[in-house]
Amino acid sequence: MTPALRFRGITKSFFGVKVLQEVSFVVPGGQTVGIVGENGAGKSTLMNILGGNLQPDDGEMEFDGQRYAPASPGDARRAGIAFVHQELNLFGNLAIAENLFLGGFPWRARWLPWIHRRRIHERARQWLAEVNLPHAPDTLVERLSAGERQLVEIAKALAGDARLIILDEPTTSLTAVEAERLFAILGRLRQRGISLIYISHSLGDVLRLCDQVVVLRDGAVVAQAPARELTVERIVAWMVGREISQLFPPRTGQPTDRVLLDVAGVTQPGVVKRVSFQLRAGEILGLSGLMGAGRSELARILFGLDPCAAGDVRLGGESLRGQPPRERIRRGLALVTEDRRWDGLCAEATIGDNLTLVALPNLTRSPLAWVDRAAAGQAVQRIREAVRLTPAARDEQPVKTLSGGNQQKVVLAKWLLNEPQVFILDEPTRGIDVGARYEIYRLIQELAARGAGVLMISSEIEELIGLCDRILVMRRGEIRDCIEPAAFDRERILRAALHEEVGV
């Protein structure tokens, strides 16, 4: 087929380190090409070059048969290339419709600089209907959940009438139903002749959606093949340069009968209703459900970030009712939030400072509250080794310079210094590659083996089945099912999350 996009020998270096090495491949017109690779393989750098954010040191690109050398993101947009970024580029204080048309508002007349509000809302309704997002165009983006904001980004790409759309981890905030909705949308776009580049760590989705798969490792193309000829295991071997026989590490411990966290009738009107469960020492308890089911909201209530109108939360047999997050941390509760860059890390701060954030009260000298730098340095070194943080990362470098997998290790490691009894993990593997996921899974299992309790929220059912001792399913703020290992079944989990009532 006629190529829509062609890369020829694209090379890029930063500070003498080559991050792209003569990358060459073709995106055929009207096809979907998956680009996969570990964090740091060069995917983001290549897409930044395609989008005009970076200039290559060598090589060239062609788009629709013409030489393509964008000097800015505006050049890419005008050429007919749209991006749906993993880190959403939306303004929370603006309405959905305003975000959709930031690239160019329709005017009432050429000689009158007045925005045509009615036309904006009409078009916005059209694109929101395309992604099945049931919100009015004048809804503020800040009122939307993370998954709903992702759908707005996709609608924004559709509104630009692009001929090539690049999707970077588009399903990380979506649950199974929303992902299926997205896949249907992508299928319709492909039928209309629009070319797609699909970047994802979900290799099953890549094989399902894509015509071709391009594998990057260490900045070079190590393989390109038709998706129908590939398996997940083969792609993983190309990505990491070795075979991974198991996606989940072998379990080294089992839950005990000792209850660490006892949640009884927790209720907050419009959010959660009569939620009750127990988390035992050494247990990994999964929490599944669709977007909007109340999983993240429940985590915030348990941690004391949001109010609780009724019910009680007991940690180690003692009630936490009315206690602020600081006191809950002191008593042994930890929360890893869904968005590590927004509220899990201080991105501009150093790796060392991030690692000691939670443990600072234990690393200060009284009465002046000076940080004991020697003690902090020893603690950082100990915890780095425990989570196997990449040796190439220096303690004094900004944490934002790390790959997604290493950033997530820092998020987990900062809590380990406090030795919590209970970890609440909200989407702990979101947006990280298969190799880094294995490391995160290993850390989670080690936490349980040491006797901690882990409440793991995940939108990936296979992940919950592969790691957890039990799985709770939420729907509309309530626990709808509690599934024991012998009954783990993807269909049962989806039924409980969707429509059918399943007894707890």
NORJOBEL-V929340 format. One line per field, one symbol per residue. phi: phi as a letter, one per 40 degrees, with the letter a starting at -180 (. if undefined). psi: psi as a letter, one per 20 degrees, with the letter a starting at -180 (. if undefined). burial: 1 if it has 24 or more other ideal C-beta (glycine too) atoms within 12 Angstrom, else 0. Layout:
phi=???
psi=???
burial=???
//
This chain:
phi=.cccabbbfcbabbfgbcbbbfcbabbccgbbbcbbicdgchcccccccccgcbbccagabbbfgbcbaccadcccccchbbbbccccbbbccbcddcccbcciccbcaccbcbcccccdccccdcccccbfbcbcdccccccccdccccccccccccccfccbbbbbfcbcbbcdccccccccccccccccgccbbbbacccccccccccbbbbbafgbcbaaaccccbbdcccdcccbgacbcbcbcccbabcbccccbbbbgcbbdgbbafcbabbccgbbbcbbicdgchccccdccccgcbcbcagabbbggbcbdgccddccccchbbbbccbcccbbbcdccccccccbdccddcbbbcccfccccccccccccccdcccfcdccccdccccccccdccccccdcccccccfccbbbbbfcbcgbcccccdccdcccccdccchcbbbbcaccccccccbccabcbbafgbcbabbcdcbdadccccccccbccbcc
psi=qpphpppokpppqplipoipnlpprqoqpjrppppqqrpjijgggghhghjjhqpqhrrrqppkiqpompirhhggghikpqpnqgopmqohjqrgghhhkhioqpqhqhjolppngghghghghghhhhjlomqqhjpphiiqrghhhghggghhghhilqipppoolijhjqagghghgghgghghgghjjpqqpopqinhghghhhqgqpppppkjqoiqpqphijrrghggggggijrpohphpqqpirqqaippgpopokppopifqolpprqprpjqooqorrrpjijghhgghghijhqqohraqppokipqjpiprhghhghikpqoorhnhhgkhqnhirrgghhhjghjghijqpqjikqpnhghgghgggghghhilqphipqhiqphiiqrgghghhggghhhhhimqhppooomijpkqrhghgggggggghhghhijqppoopqioghgghhhqhqpqpqpljqoiqopqhhjppgggghghhegpppq.
burial=001111100111000000111011111110111111111111111111111111110011111000010100100110111111111111000111111111000100000000000001101110110110101010101001111111111111111101111111111111111110111011001100011111111111111111111111111111111010010100110111000100110000101000111110011100111111111111111111111111111111111110010011111100011000100111111111111110011110011111111111001000000000000100110011011011001010001011111111111111111111111111111111111111111111111110111111111111111111111111111111111000010001110111000100
//
